[in-house]
Amino acid sequence: MRTLSAVLLICASLDAAEALAAEPFVRITQPANGAQLDAMDQNRLVYEVDPGPRGDHVHVYVDDREVGILRQLKGSYTLETLAPGERRICIRVVNKAHTPIGVQDCVTARVE
Amino acid sequence: MNAENLAYTAVQVVHNFGAAAVVGGAVFARWPTAQDPVVQRWLAWLVLAGWVAQAASGSLFGAVSVHYYGQFPDIHGIAVAALGIKIAAAVVGVAVAAAFLRLSARWGDTARRRAWAALTGAGVVALTAAAFLRWFS
């Protein structure tokens, strides 16, 4: 009984520590929202992520189509050729099972 | 230790032991030496149970994601192909193990050997596909 109490106490402490951890976030710093991109250029996506205790890595999407997996928490990713038009670029934090945990940042860019 | 991680861990434990059973049971039936028919029958039960555990725990990974986040894992391309291969391997594994249990009393050694080879192959393919499913999405 004493062992069970100790285990429950440890679990509660870990949950509390998790709750106190910084809020997870994704920040796309480049391209800026509303930016104009050249379809012929290799456009770079610059980002910073804190996946939080539930997140593990991030997925990159262009118009809701997954185009890449990023495991670095800060860096850049070269976007493949973007088709002309308005493109919505998103980064979503996912857990180890690749399930989005609801933390994301998106920008819209005009590709010409 | 939150409940979500505990749920994924419990499912992973079942999945891992299922993987060990489907490959280990099939290999041990023929290697280092062919087991006698009674032991082969027990091993066929082990392998069948392993495939059922694989299928059930694989589904539960999705169920845990839906429970906590309202959606299935977000996988595409190579990962979807790997998942399809795993499902196909499980179907083959269950079918061959069940056939072995039902019919092997009438089979000769060649048929038994082929059945174990098919079960070993299905297990190896499933474990290989699992690695792609884990690291691609």
gemmi code that builds the backbone of each chain (N, CA, C; Angstrom):
import gemmi

chains = {
    "A": [
        ("MET", (0.841, -1.204, 0.000), (0.000, 0.000, 0.000), (0.877, 1.256, 0.000)),
        ("ARG", (1.957, 1.169, 0.825), (2.857, 2.308, 0.906), (3.559, 2.529, -0.437)),
        ("THR", (3.916, 1.400, -1.107), (4.577, 1.494, -2.410), (3.646, 2.136, -3.437)),
        ("LEU", (2.366, 1.705, -3.427), (1.387, 2.260, -4.360), (1.232, 3.760, -4.149)),
        ("SER", (1.182, 4.156, -2.867), (1.056, 5.588, -2.560), (2.257, 6.359, -3.102)),
        ("ALA", (3.444, 5.760, -2.956), (4.659, 6.433, -3.435), (4.631, 6.589, -4.949)),
        ("VAL", (4.183, 5.528, -5.637), (4.106, 5.587, -7.102), (3.119, 6.666, -7.541)),
        ("LEU", (1.948, 6.696, -6.886), (0.941, 7.710, -7.237), (1.457, 9.118, -6.975)),
        ("LEU", (2.208, 9.269, -5.887), (2.772, 10.577, -5.559), (3.779, 11.020, -6.614)),
        ("ILE", (4.613, 10.072, -7.056), (5.607, 10.395, -8.097), (4.903, 10.782, -9.394)),
        ("CYS", (3.853, 10.012, -9.754), (3.099, 10.327, -10.983), (2.483, 11.722, -10.889)),
        ("ALA", (1.904, 12.026, -9.731), (1.282, 13.338, -9.553), (2.327, 14.436, -9.651)),
        ("SER", (3.509, 14.199, -9.083), (4.580, 15.198, -9.145), (5.017, 15.430, -10.576)),
        ("LEU", (5.149, 14.338, -11.337), (5.564, 14.476, -12.738), (4.509, 15.215, -13.545)),
        ("ASP", (3.235, 14.931, -13.290), (2.168, 15.648, -13.986), (2.221, 17.136, -13.665)),
        ("ALA", (2.483, 17.431, -12.383), (2.549, 18.834, -11.971), (3.732, 19.522, -12.651)),
        ("ALA", (4.865, 18.836, -12.709), (6.048, 19.416, -13.362), (5.757, 19.684, -14.831)),
        ("GLU", (5.010, 18.749, -15.465), (4.661, 18.911, -16.873), (3.765, 20.126, -17.065)),
        ("ALA", (2.824, 20.301, -16.123), (1.898, 21.424, -16.221), (2.630, 22.750, -16.101)),
        ("LEU", (3.724, 22.749, -15.312), (4.476, 23.982, -15.105), (5.436, 24.279, -16.258)),
        ("ALA", (5.676, 23.293, -17.111), (6.610, 23.490, -18.216), (6.078, 24.574, -19.145)),
        ("ALA", (7.001, 25.192, -19.887), (6.609, 26.268, -20.803), (5.622, 25.751, -21.839)),
        ("GLU", (4.758, 26.649, -22.291), (3.777, 26.282, -23.312), (4.494, 25.930, -24.613)),
        ("PRO", (4.100, 24.857, -25.258), (4.707, 24.537, -26.548), (4.304, 25.576, -27.601)),
        ("PHE", (5.162, 25.793, -28.558), (4.835, 26.749, -29.625), (5.551, 26.380, -30.911)),
        ("VAL", (5.059, 26.934, -32.003), (5.736, 26.896, -33.294), (5.771, 28.319, -33.809)),
        ("ARG", (6.917, 28.752, -34.302), (7.010, 30.110, -34.843), (7.683, 30.027, -36.212)),
        ("ILE", (6.927, 30.427, -37.233), (7.518, 30.523, -38.581), (8.006, 31.955, -38.746)),
        ("THR", (9.304, 32.118, -38.914), (9.843, 33.479, -39.039), (10.082, 33.870, -40.498)),
        ("GLN", (10.122, 32.864, -41.362), (10.300, 33.139, -42.788), (9.664, 32.003, -43.591)),
        ("PRO", (8.856, 32.265, -44.555), (8.460, 33.579, -45.062), (7.453, 34.252, -44.108)),
        ("ALA", (7.392, 35.551, -44.215), (6.420, 36.285, -43.407), (5.025, 36.041, -43.963)),
        ("ASN", (4.056, 36.195, -43.100), (2.677, 36.029, -43.554), (2.372, 37.074, -44.628)),
        ("GLY", (1.841, 36.638, -45.750), (1.517, 37.559, -46.839), (2.678, 37.819, -47.782)),
        ("ALA", (3.815, 37.152, -47.581), (4.991, 37.393, -48.418), (4.745, 36.949, -49.862)),
        ("GLN", (5.511, 37.561, -50.763), (5.457, 37.149, -52.165), (6.701, 36.306, -52.448)),
        ("LEU", (6.513, 35.123, -52.989), (7.633, 34.215, -53.261), (7.744, 33.980, -54.756)),
        ("ASP", (8.981, 33.741, -55.177), (9.226, 33.459, -56.596), (9.119, 31.947, -56.797)),
        ("ALA", (8.273, 31.532, -57.704), (8.070, 30.096, -57.952), (9.349, 29.411, -58.418)),
        ("MET", (10.262, 30.188, -59.008), (11.491, 29.586, -59.534), (12.581, 29.492, -58.471)),
        ("ASP", (12.402, 30.187, -57.347), (13.411, 30.172, -56.276), (13.259, 28.932, -55.403)),
        ("GLN", (14.370, 28.591, -54.699), (14.251, 27.601, -53.625), (13.909, 28.392, -52.370)),
        ("ASN", (12.663, 28.340, -51.980), (12.225, 29.152, -50.856), (12.492, 28.433, -49.537)),
        ("ARG", (13.018, 29.211, -48.584), (13.363, 28.615, -47.294), (12.297, 28.915, -46.259)),
        ("LEU", (12.002, 27.882, -45.479), (11.082, 28.021, -44.359), (11.950, 28.049, -43.105)),
        ("VAL", (11.922, 29.166, -42.382), (12.725, 29.286, -41.163), (11.775, 29.227, -39.973)),
        ("TYR", (12.141, 28.433, -38.969), (11.185, 28.157, -37.901), (11.893, 27.936, -36.568)),
        ("GLU", (11.088, 27.977, -35.535), (11.555, 27.625, -34.187), (10.397, 26.911, -33.493)),
        ("VAL", (10.715, 25.876, -32.756), (9.673, 25.043, -32.143), (10.033, 24.705, -30.703)),
        ("ASP", (9.055, 24.754, -29.827), (9.176, 24.074, -28.529), (8.032, 23.063, -28.510)),
        ("PRO", (8.343, 21.779, -28.658), (7.257, 20.791, -28.775), (6.520, 20.515, -27.472)),
        ("GLY", (7.069, 20.990, -26.351), (6.414, 20.719, -25.066), (6.528, 19.248, -24.690)),
        ("PRO", (5.970, 18.899, -23.539), (6.117, 17.519, -23.054), (5.370, 16.484, -23.895)),
        ("ARG", (4.341, 16.893, -24.614), (3.559, 15.921, -25.398), (4.025, 15.809, -26.834)),
        ("GLY", (4.724, 16.823, -27.324), (5.173, 16.809, -28.709), (6.518, 16.114, -28.853)),
        ("ASP", (6.838, 15.747, -30.095), (8.107, 15.056, -30.340), (8.868, 15.697, -31.499)),
        ("HIS", (8.178, 15.923, -32.621), (8.808, 16.523, -33.787), (7.723, 17.270, -34.550)),
        ("VAL", (8.051, 17.792, -35.736), (7.028, 18.553, -36.466), (6.901, 18.057, -37.903)),
        ("HIS", (5.717, 18.277, -38.451), (5.452, 18.001, -39.862), (5.241, 19.340, -40.570)),
        ("VAL", (5.697, 19.403, -41.819), (5.514, 20.608, -42.631), (4.443, 20.337, -43.683)),
        ("TYR", (3.560, 21.301, -43.887), (2.467, 21.138, -44.851), (2.424, 22.325, -45.801)),
        ("VAL", (2.119, 22.041, -47.049), (1.780, 23.091, -48.014), (0.381, 22.771, -48.500)),
        ("ASP", (-0.534, 23.696, -48.239), (-1.947, 23.495, -48.589), (-2.469, 22.159, -48.031)),
        ("ASP", (-2.141, 21.892, -46.773), (-2.600, 20.685, -46.064), (-2.018, 19.382, -46.610)),
        ("ARG", (-1.047, 19.474, -47.492), (-0.350, 18.268, -47.969), (1.002, 18.214, -47.274)),
        ("GLU", (1.256, 17.089, -46.582), (2.515, 16.989, -45.845), (3.685, 16.912, -46.815)),
        ("VAL", (4.686, 17.758, -46.585), (5.842, 17.768, -47.487), (7.146, 17.430, -46.773)),
        ("GLY", (7.126, 17.367, -45.456), (8.384, 17.056, -44.766), (8.215, 16.801, -43.288)),
        ("ILE", (9.231, 16.171, -42.712), (9.308, 15.939, -41.270), (10.563, 16.641, -40.772)),
        ("LEU", (10.441, 17.407, -39.697), (11.603, 18.088, -39.127), (11.786, 17.622, -37.698)),
        ("ARG", (13.028, 17.251, -37.375), (13.315, 16.811, -36.001), (14.177, 17.825, -35.252)),
        ("GLN", (14.722, 18.811, -35.991), (15.441, 19.892, -35.308), (14.423, 20.900, -34.806)),
        ("LEU", (14.691, 21.431, -33.620), (13.724, 22.345, -33.024), (13.871, 23.779, -33.534)),
        ("LYS", (14.988, 24.048, -34.195), (15.194, 25.398, -34.725), (16.028, 25.254, -35.983)),
        ("GLY", (15.612, 25.903, -37.052), (16.411, 25.783, -38.267), (15.630, 26.212, -39.485)),
        ("SER", (16.005, 25.626, -40.622), (15.314, 25.985, -41.859), (15.086, 24.743, -42.701)),
        ("TYR", (14.134, 24.876, -43.588), (13.759, 23.769, -44.465), (13.522, 24.347, -45.849)),
        ("THR", (14.137, 23.725, -46.846), (13.968, 24.213, -48.213), (12.701, 23.618, -48.811)),
        ("LEU", (11.807, 24.501, -49.192), (10.548, 24.047, -49.785), (10.781, 23.669, -51.241)),
        ("GLU", (10.223, 22.555, -51.631), (10.298, 22.176, -53.044), (9.565, 23.235, -53.865)),
        ("THR", (9.722, 23.160, -55.155), (9.092, 24.147, -56.033), (7.620, 24.319, -55.685)),
        ("LEU", (7.249, 25.562, -55.467), (5.856, 25.849, -55.122), (5.103, 26.267, -56.378)),
        ("ALA", (3.932, 25.738, -56.539), (3.110, 26.110, -57.694), (2.603, 27.537, -57.507)),
        ("PRO", (2.492, 28.282, -58.609), (1.988, 29.658, -58.503), (0.591, 29.697, -57.877)),
        ("GLY", (0.347, 30.791, -57.172), (-0.947, 30.963, -56.517), (-0.760, 31.214, -55.039)),
        ("GLU", (-1.855, 31.261, -54.321), (-1.777, 31.487, -52.876), (-1.538, 30.154, -52.183)),
        ("ARG", (-0.484, 30.069, -51.375), (-0.109, 28.813, -50.707), (-0.142, 29.006, -49.196)),
        ("ARG", (-0.713, 28.032, -48.522), (-0.761, 28.071, -47.056), (0.293, 27.080, -46.551)),
        ("ILE", (1.263, 27.602, -45.821), (2.381, 26.776, -45.327), (2.243, 26.648, -43.806)),
        ("CYS", (2.220, 25.428, -43.324), (2.013, 25.194, -41.889), (3.078, 24.264, -41.317)),
        ("ILE", (3.381, 24.470, -40.051), (4.200, 23.526, -39.284), (3.359, 23.099, -38.088)),
        ("ARG", (3.223, 21.802, -37.925), (2.414, 21.276, -36.814), (3.267, 20.366, -35.936)),
        ("VAL", (3.154, 20.540, -34.633), (3.839, 19.649, -33.689), (3.049, 18.343, -33.619)),
        ("VAL", (3.763, 17.221, -33.709), (3.127, 15.903, -33.579), (3.832, 15.121, -32.467)),
        ("ASN", (3.146, 14.108, -31.958), (3.777, 13.282, -30.919), (4.563, 12.133, -31.573)),
        ("LYS", (5.064, 11.214, -30.764), (5.891, 10.126, -31.314), (5.102, 9.235, -32.272)),
        ("ALA", (3.772, 9.245, -32.132), (2.931, 8.436, -33.015), (2.524, 9.213, -34.271)),
        ("HIS", (3.117, 10.395, -34.475), (2.815, 11.246, -35.636), (1.419, 11.860, -35.572)),
        ("THR", (0.848, 11.947, -34.388), (-0.476, 12.561, -34.250), (-0.323, 14.042, -33.883)),
        ("PRO", (-0.904, 14.955, -34.677), (-0.828, 16.382, -34.334), (-1.442, 16.651, -32.959)),
        ("ILE", (-0.731, 17.431, -32.140), (-1.211, 17.676, -30.770), (-1.922, 19.018, -30.647)),
        ("GLY", (-2.129, 19.684, -31.788), (-2.909, 20.928, -31.750), (-2.063, 22.185, -31.644)),
        ("VAL", (-0.741, 22.060, -31.791), (0.139, 23.227, -31.742), (0.692, 23.441, -33.144)),
        ("GLN", (0.450, 24.620, -33.718), (0.889, 24.858, -35.092), (1.059, 26.340, -35.362)),
        ("ASP", (1.744, 26.635, -36.447), (1.814, 28.000, -36.957), (1.694, 27.894, -38.470)),
        ("CYS", (0.983, 28.823, -39.057), (0.774, 28.812, -40.507), (1.007, 30.212, -41.065)),
        ("VAL", (1.499, 30.275, -42.288), (1.583, 31.545, -43.002), (1.006, 31.329, -44.404)),
        ("THR", (0.521, 32.416, -44.938), (0.026, 32.362, -46.314), (0.974, 33.178, -47.184)),
        ("ALA", (1.375, 32.618, -48.298), (2.302, 33.322, -49.188), (1.753, 33.291, -50.610)),
        ("ARG", (2.068, 34.345, -51.336), (1.641, 34.432, -52.733), (2.838, 34.016, -53.601)),
        ("VAL", (2.664, 32.967, -54.359), (3.762, 32.456, -55.188), (3.519, 32.890, -56.632)),
        ("GLU", (4.537, 33.534, -57.211), (4.377, 34.020, -58.604), (5.526, 33.555, -59.480)),
    ],
    "B": [
        ("MET", (4.616, 11.007, -15.435), (4.025, 9.918, -16.226), (2.537, 10.201, -16.408)),
        ("ASN", (2.137, 10.689, -17.558), (0.722, 10.956, -17.731), (0.018, 9.748, -18.346)),
        ("ALA", (-1.304, 9.807, -18.286), (-2.098, 8.656, -18.739), (-1.908, 8.395, -20.228)),
        ("GLU", (-1.706, 9.476, -20.991), (-1.525, 9.306, -22.437), (-0.269, 8.482, -22.732)),
        ("ASN", (0.833, 8.860, -22.109), (2.075, 8.107, -22.343), (1.947, 6.672, -21.859)),
        ("LEU", (1.248, 6.505, -20.740), (1.046, 5.157, -20.201), (0.233, 4.310, -21.184)),
        ("ALA", (-0.778, 4.925, -21.801), (-1.611, 4.194, -22.772), (-0.783, 3.778, -23.989)),
        ("TYR", (-0.009, 4.731, -24.536), (0.846, 4.388, -25.678), (1.854, 3.299, -25.291)),
        ("THR", (2.392, 3.402, -24.076), (3.391, 2.419, -23.626), (2.782, 1.031, -23.509)),
        ("ALA", (1.585, 0.956, -22.922), (0.925, -0.348, -22.760), (0.680, -0.986, -24.124)),
        ("VAL", (0.228, -0.172, -25.068), (-0.023, -0.686, -26.420), (1.291, -1.133, -27.058)),
        ("GLN", (2.352, -0.343, -26.831), (3.652, -0.685, -27.421), (4.187, -2.003, -26.860)),
        ("VAL", (3.945, -2.243, -25.567), (4.401, -3.501, -24.944), (3.745, -4.690, -25.644)),
        ("VAL", (2.434, -4.607, -25.849), (1.715, -5.699, -26.528), (2.248, -5.857, -27.951)),
        ("HIS", (2.448, -4.717, -28.626), (2.924, -4.753, -30.012), (4.313, -5.405, -30.092)),
        ("ASN", (5.190, -5.041, -29.163), (6.554, -5.591, -29.178), (6.560, -7.093, -28.921)),
        ("PHE", (5.790, -7.532, -27.933), (5.748, -8.968, -27.654), (5.079, -9.727, -28.802)),
        ("GLY", (4.102, -9.097, -29.439), (3.492, -9.716, -30.621), (4.517, -9.912, -31.723)),
        ("ALA", (5.353, -8.892, -31.932), (6.398, -8.975, -32.958), (7.387, -10.091, -32.628)),
        ("ALA", (7.765, -10.171, -31.360), (8.707, -11.221, -30.949), (8.099, -12.604, -31.181)),
        ("ALA", (6.809, -12.726, -30.899), (6.143, -14.031, -31.037), (6.040, -14.457, -32.498)),
        ("VAL", (5.660, -13.523, -33.387), (5.437, -13.934, -34.782), (6.742, -14.339, -35.471)),
        ("VAL", (7.812, -13.635, -35.161), (9.084, -13.993, -35.800), (9.769, -15.129, -35.033)),
        ("GLY", (9.864, -14.982, -33.720), (10.551, -15.989, -32.906), (9.892, -17.357, -33.004)),
        ("GLY", (8.560, -17.395, -32.929), (7.846, -18.672, -33.001), (8.051, -19.361, -34.333)),
        ("ALA", (7.982, -18.575, -35.416), (8.121, -19.163, -36.754), (9.548, -19.656, -36.997)),
        ("VAL", (10.526, -18.891, -36.553), (11.920, -19.303, -36.761), (12.235, -20.553, -35.926)),
        ("PHE", (11.785, -20.546, -34.668), (12.115, -21.653, -33.761), (11.466, -22.969, -34.214)),
        ("ALA", (10.372, -22.878, -34.972), (9.719, -24.108, -35.448), (10.632, -24.923, -36.363)),
        ("ARG", (11.542, -24.234, -37.071), (12.400, -24.926, -38.041), (13.882, -24.818, -37.736)),
        ("TRP", (14.266, -23.930, -36.841), (15.684, -23.674, -36.622), (15.986, -23.568, -35.141)),
        ("PRO", (17.037, -24.176, -34.605), (18.129, -24.827, -35.332), (17.774, -26.207, -35.879)),
        ("THR", (16.626, -26.746, -35.412), (16.207, -28.029, -35.980), (14.684, -28.051, -36.040)),
        ("ALA", (14.133, -28.820, -36.959), (12.674, -28.882, -37.073), (12.077, -29.490, -35.800)),
        ("GLN", (11.123, -28.794, -35.210), (10.489, -29.281, -33.979), (9.495, -30.401, -34.318)),
        ("ASP", (9.193, -31.228, -33.306), (8.227, -32.295, -33.583), (6.825, -31.689, -33.731)),
        ("PRO", (5.887, -32.415, -34.345), (4.571, -31.847, -34.681), (3.818, -31.256, -33.487)),
        ("VAL", (3.978, -31.853, -32.316), (3.258, -31.311, -31.144), (3.791, -29.920, -30.800)),
        ("VAL", (5.113, -29.782, -30.789), (5.711, -28.471, -30.485), (5.354, -27.469, -31.591)),
        ("GLN", (5.363, -27.943, -32.833), (4.998, -27.046, -33.945), (3.574, -26.529, -33.772)),
        ("ARG", (2.708, -27.384, -33.273), (1.320, -26.949, -33.052), (1.249, -25.857, -31.980)),
        ("TRP", (2.006, -26.048, -30.899), (2.046, -25.008, -29.856), (2.629, -23.708, -30.419)),
        ("LEU", (3.649, -23.857, -31.231), (4.259, -22.659, -31.824), (3.290, -21.955, -32.780)),
        ("ALA", (2.483, -22.740, -33.491), (1.481, -22.134, -34.384), (0.465, -21.325, -33.575)),
        ("TRP", (0.078, -21.845, -32.411), (-0.818, -21.075, -31.532), (-0.144, -19.772, -31.076)),
        ("LEU", (1.142, -19.896, -30.735), (1.892, -18.706, -30.291), (1.953, -17.665, -31.408)),
        ("VAL", (2.249, -18.138, -32.614), (2.360, -17.217, -33.751), (0.993, -16.594, -34.071)),
        ("LEU", (-0.060, -17.409, -34.033), (-1.409, -16.877, -34.279), (-1.755, -15.807, -33.236)),
        ("ALA", (-1.465, -16.126, -31.971), (-1.732, -15.142, -30.905), (-0.903, -13.878, -31.137)),
        ("GLY", (0.332, -14.057, -31.587), (1.188, -12.902, -31.864), (0.614, -12.012, -32.950)),
        ("TRP", (0.124, -12.616, -34.025), (-0.463, -11.808, -35.114), (-1.731, -11.103, -34.654)),
        ("VAL", (-2.556, -11.789, -33.871), (-3.782, -11.145, -33.354), (-3.396, -9.972, -32.451)),
        ("ALA", (-2.370, -10.180, -31.630), (-1.899, -9.089, -30.758), (-1.364, -7.931, -31.592)),
        ("GLN", (-0.653, -8.255, -32.670), (-0.131, -7.209, -33.554), (-1.265, -6.378, -34.151)),
        ("ALA", (-2.270, -7.081, -34.657), (-3.392, -6.372, -35.302), (-4.158, -5.530, -34.281)),
        ("ALA", (-4.419, -6.127, -33.114), (-5.196, -5.404, -32.101), (-4.425, -4.195, -31.577)),
        ("SER", (-3.143, -4.379, -31.274), (-2.369, -3.263, -30.716), (-2.114, -2.197, -31.780)),
        ("GLY", (-1.959, -2.625, -33.029), (-1.799, -1.642, -34.102), (-3.026, -0.748, -34.196)),
        ("SER", (-4.204, -1.352, -34.080), (-5.439, -0.566, -34.103), (-5.533, 0.337, -32.878)),
        ("LEU", (-5.052, -0.187, -31.743), (-5.131, 0.606, -30.512), (-4.236, 1.848, -30.549)),
        ("PHE", (-3.118, 1.790, -31.296), (-2.305, 3.012, -31.441), (-3.182, 4.132, -32.010)),
        ("GLY", (-3.945, 3.783, -33.051), (-4.844, 4.774, -33.645), (-5.922, 5.207, -32.665)),
        ("ALA", (-6.439, 4.240, -31.903), (-7.521, 4.557, -30.964), (-7.037, 5.503, -29.862)),
        ("VAL", (-5.806, 5.304, -29.389), (-5.262, 6.198, -28.344), (-5.131, 7.617, -28.906)),
        ("SER", (-4.653, 7.717, -30.151), (-4.530, 9.042, -30.771), (-5.897, 9.713, -30.898)),
        ("VAL", (-6.890, 8.949, -31.334), (-8.239, 9.511, -31.473), (-8.779, 9.933, -30.117)),
        ("HIS", (-8.525, 9.125, -29.095), (-9.023, 9.444, -27.753), (-8.436, 10.755, -27.240)),
        ("TYR", (-7.132, 10.946, -27.420), (-6.490, 12.129, -26.832), (-6.500, 13.350, -27.747)),
        ("TYR", (-6.504, 13.135, -29.072), (-6.387, 14.285, -29.981), (-7.488, 14.357, -31.032)),
        ("GLY", (-8.408, 13.395, -30.998), (-9.533, 13.446, -31.923), (-9.177, 13.120, -33.353)),
        ("GLN", (-8.002, 12.581, -33.589), (-7.639, 12.210, -34.954), (-6.590, 11.097, -34.950)),
        ("PHE", (-6.510, 10.429, -36.097), (-5.526, 9.359, -36.254), (-4.148, 9.981, -36.516)),
        ("PRO", (-3.089, 9.196, -36.355), (-1.764, 9.702, -36.734), (-1.775, 10.221, -38.170)),
        ("ASP", (-1.003, 11.285, -38.394), (-0.999, 11.949, -39.686), (0.142, 11.369, -40.526)),
        ("ILE", (-0.172, 10.336, -41.286), (0.872, 9.685, -42.071), (0.545, 9.765, -43.558)),
        ("HIS", (1.584, 9.770, -44.371), (1.431, 9.886, -45.825), (2.508, 9.061, -46.520)),
        ("GLY", (2.341, 8.901, -47.812), (3.389, 8.352, -48.676), (3.967, 7.032, -48.202)),
        ("ILE", (5.263, 7.051, -47.892), (5.978, 5.827, -47.516), (5.347, 5.186, -46.280)),
        ("ALA", (4.939, 6.013, -45.329), (4.366, 5.461, -44.097), (3.043, 4.751, -44.370)),
        ("VAL", (2.235, 5.308, -45.260), (0.959, 4.660, -45.605), (1.226, 3.325, -46.302)),
        ("ALA", (2.224, 3.329, -47.192), (2.589, 2.075, -47.871), (3.074, 1.050, -46.848)),
        ("ALA", (3.883, 1.491, -45.892), (4.398, 0.580, -44.861), (3.261, 0.015, -44.012)),
        ("LEU", (2.283, 0.869, -43.692), (1.139, 0.393, -42.914), (0.342, -0.644, -43.705)),
        ("GLY", (0.163, -0.383, -44.993), (-0.547, -1.348, -45.838), (0.172, -2.691, -45.882)),
        ("ILE", (1.496, -2.624, -45.975), (2.289, -3.866, -46.004), (2.146, -4.605, -44.673)),
        ("LYS", (2.170, -3.876, -43.558), (2.010, -4.520, -42.244), (0.650, -5.208, -42.130)),
        ("ILE", (-0.383, -4.526, -42.609), (-1.730, -5.111, -42.535), (-1.799, -6.369, -43.395)),
        ("ALA", (-1.222, -6.302, -44.597), (-1.220, -7.473, -45.491), (-0.460, -8.632, -44.846)),
        ("ALA", (0.677, -8.314, -44.217), (1.469, -9.357, -43.554), (0.660, -9.995, -42.411)),
        ("ALA", (-0.091, -9.181, -41.687), (-0.899, -9.711, -40.582), (-1.997, -10.638, -41.111)),
        ("VAL", (-2.607, -10.239, -42.225), (-3.652, -11.086, -42.828), (-3.052, -12.436, -43.240)),
        ("VAL", (-1.892, -12.378, -43.897), (-1.212, -13.622, -44.307), (-0.851, -14.439, -43.068)),
        ("GLY", (-0.310, -13.767, -42.049), (0.110, -14.468, -40.831), (-1.039, -15.181, -40.138)),
        ("VAL", (-2.150, -14.486, -39.986), (-3.315, -15.095, -39.338), (-3.837, -16.260, -40.180)),
        ("ALA", (-3.916, -16.043, -41.492), (-4.473, -17.081, -42.375), (-3.601, -18.336, -42.364)),
        ("VAL", (-2.285, -18.157, -42.476), (-1.396, -19.326, -42.546), (-1.343, -20.034, -41.194)),
        ("ALA", (-1.264, -19.274, -40.110), (-1.219, -19.909, -38.782), (-2.517, -20.668, -38.505)),
        ("ALA", (-3.653, -20.066, -38.879), (-4.941, -20.744, -38.677), (-5.033, -22.000, -39.538)),
        ("ALA", (-4.570, -21.894, -40.793), (-4.586, -23.063, -41.680), (-3.694, -24.163, -41.123)),
        ("PHE", (-2.549, -23.768, -40.576), (-1.635, -24.755, -39.999), (-2.335, -25.505, -38.854)),
        ("LEU", (-3.004, -24.756, -37.983), (-3.659, -25.387, -36.835), (-4.799, -26.304, -37.281)),
        ("ARG", (-5.464, -25.941, -38.337), (-6.641, -26.694, -38.788), (-6.271, -27.893, -39.660)),
        ("LEU", (-5.222, -27.723, -40.468), (-4.968, -28.712, -41.531), (-3.648, -29.464, -41.428)),
        ("SER", (-2.747, -29.017, -40.573), (-1.385, -29.552, -40.654), (-1.285, -31.033, -40.303)),
        ("ALA", (-2.300, -31.588, -39.616), (-2.262, -33.024, -39.296), (-2.219, -33.856, -40.572)),
        ("ARG", (-2.763, -33.255, -41.656), (-2.805, -33.987, -42.931), (-1.650, -33.589, -43.849)),
        ("TRP", (-0.836, -32.636, -43.400), (0.238, -32.136, -44.258), (1.497, -32.985, -44.124)),
        ("GLY", (2.258, -33.020, -45.204), (3.580, -33.632, -45.151), (4.602, -32.604, -44.678)),
        ("ASP", (5.860, -33.051, -44.570), (6.900, -32.162, -44.060), (7.135, -30.965, -44.986)),
        ("THR", (6.999, -31.180, -46.285), (7.232, -30.078, -47.232), (6.210, -28.959, -47.024)),
        ("ALA", (4.949, -29.354, -46.879), (3.894, -28.351, -46.677), (4.106, -27.602, -45.365)),
        ("ARG", (4.496, -28.321, -44.330), (4.760, -27.664, -43.040), (5.925, -26.675, -43.165)),
        ("ARG", (6.966, -27.151, -43.858), (8.134, -26.273, -44.018), (7.755, -25.004, -44.775)),
        ("ARG", (6.933, -25.159, -45.794), (6.502, -23.980, -46.566), (5.652, -23.037, -45.708)),
        ("ALA", (4.812, -23.622, -44.884), (3.970, -22.786, -44.012), (4.839, -21.972, -43.050)),
        ("TRP", (5.834, -22.606, -42.450), (6.709, -21.868, -41.522), (7.547, -20.836, -42.268)),
        ("ALA", (7.947, -21.169, -43.494), (8.703, -20.187, -44.283), (7.828, -18.963, -44.579)),
        ("ALA", (6.551, -19.219, -44.914), (5.626, -18.111, -45.188), (5.424, -17.266, -43.930)),
        ("LEU", (5.297, -17.933, -42.773), (5.095, -17.196, -41.517), (6.344, -16.392, -41.145)),
        ("THR", (7.512, -16.983, -41.371), (8.754, -16.243, -41.097), (8.848, -15.027, -42.017)),
        ("GLY", (8.540, -15.250, -43.297), (8.594, -14.150, -44.258), (7.630, -13.030, -43.891)),
        ("ALA", (6.413, -13.408, -43.520), (5.422, -12.384, -43.141), (5.912, -11.592, -41.936)),
        ("GLY", (6.508, -12.275, -40.981), (7.015, -11.593, -39.790), (8.154, -10.648, -40.123)),
        ("VAL", (9.078, -11.090, -40.936), (10.226, -10.252, -41.300), (9.758, -9.021, -42.090)),
        ("VAL", (8.835, -9.240, -43.017), (8.309, -8.115, -43.809), (7.602, -7.110, -42.899)),
        ("ALA", (6.802, -7.616, -41.960), (6.062, -6.715, -41.060), (7.015, -5.908, -40.184)),
        ("LEU", (8.036, -6.552, -39.657), (8.982, -5.828, -38.799), (9.781, -4.798, -39.583)),
        ("THR", (10.100, -5.121, -40.828), (10.824, -4.157, -41.667), (9.929, -2.960, -41.990)),
        ("ALA", (8.674, -3.254, -42.339), (7.737, -2.169, -42.648), (7.506, -1.295, -41.416)),
        ("ALA", (7.536, -1.914, -40.232), (7.323, -1.152, -38.995), (8.372, -0.063, -38.816)),
        ("ALA", (9.603, -0.356, -39.220), (10.663, 0.646, -39.092), (10.376, 1.844, -39.993)),
        ("PHE", (9.884, 1.576, -41.204), (9.537, 2.685, -42.115), (8.353, 3.475, -41.570)),
        ("LEU", (7.394, 2.763, -41.008), (6.216, 3.442, -40.447), (6.617, 4.335, -39.268)),
        ("ARG", (7.603, 3.883, -38.508), (8.027, 4.641, -37.335), (8.752, 5.935, -37.717)),
        ("TRP", (9.595, 5.863, -38.741), (10.476, 7.002, -39.014), (10.057, 7.849, -40.197)),
        ("PHE", (9.085, 7.392, -40.973), (8.519, 8.233, -42.031), (7.102, 8.597, -41.619)),
        ("SER", (6.541, 9.570, -42.284), (5.126, 9.853, -41.984), (4.468, 10.455, -43.209)),
    ],
}
model = gemmi.Model(1)
for chain_id, residues in chains.items():
    chain = gemmi.Chain(chain_id)
    for i, (resn, *xyz) in enumerate(residues, 1):
        res = gemmi.Residue()
        res.name, res.seqid = resn, gemmi.SeqId(i, " ")
        for name, pos in zip(("N", "CA", "C"), xyz):
            atom = gemmi.Atom()
            atom.name, atom.element = name, gemmi.Element(name[0])
            atom.pos, atom.b_iso = gemmi.Position(*pos), 0.0
            res.add_atom(atom)
        chain.add_residue(res)
    model.add_chain(chain)
structure = gemmi.Structure()
structure.add_model(model)
structure.setup_entities()
